[in-house]
């Protein structure tokens, strides 16, 4: 391959890398902005999970006292726990 062709191939390769990296940075920036905006939600869920209020809500659900059409993912045994575990893992990755 001639030097001219090598140069053109190199520039094309670097252009692809630039485009890929630029797009990834934009996606990550957007994701981090969304992540930052959920900090209060995560904190509230952490405080709620295992609290007296959560236990009462869970007991009332088990007793059939809540409306049947009420979404109750927060009352599942694993829903908030799994989220908080994922948050801890993500925070570890972000610190690296």
C-alpha positions, 0 to 999 in steps of 0.5 A, a space after each residue: 500500500 502506498 504512503 498516500 493510501 496508508 494516510 487516507 486509511 489512517 485518517 478514515 480510521 481516526 475519523 470513525 474513532 472520533 465519531 464513535 467516541 463523540 457519540 459515546 460521550 454525548 450519550 454518557 453525558 445525557 445518562 449522567 444528567 438523568 442519573 444525577 436527577 434521580 439522586 433524591 429518588 434513590 435516597 428516598 427509596 433507600 430510607 423507605 425500604 425496610 422502614 416502619 412505613 414500608 413494613 406497614 405498607 407491605 403488611 397492608 398489601 399482604 392483607 389485601 387492604 390496598 387497591 388491586 390496580 395499585 402498582 406495588 413494585 416498591 413492596 416487592 421483596 427484591 425491587 428496591 433491594 435490587 435497585 440499591 444493589 445496582 446503584 452501589 455497583 454503578 457508583 463503584 464503576 463511576 469512582 474508577 
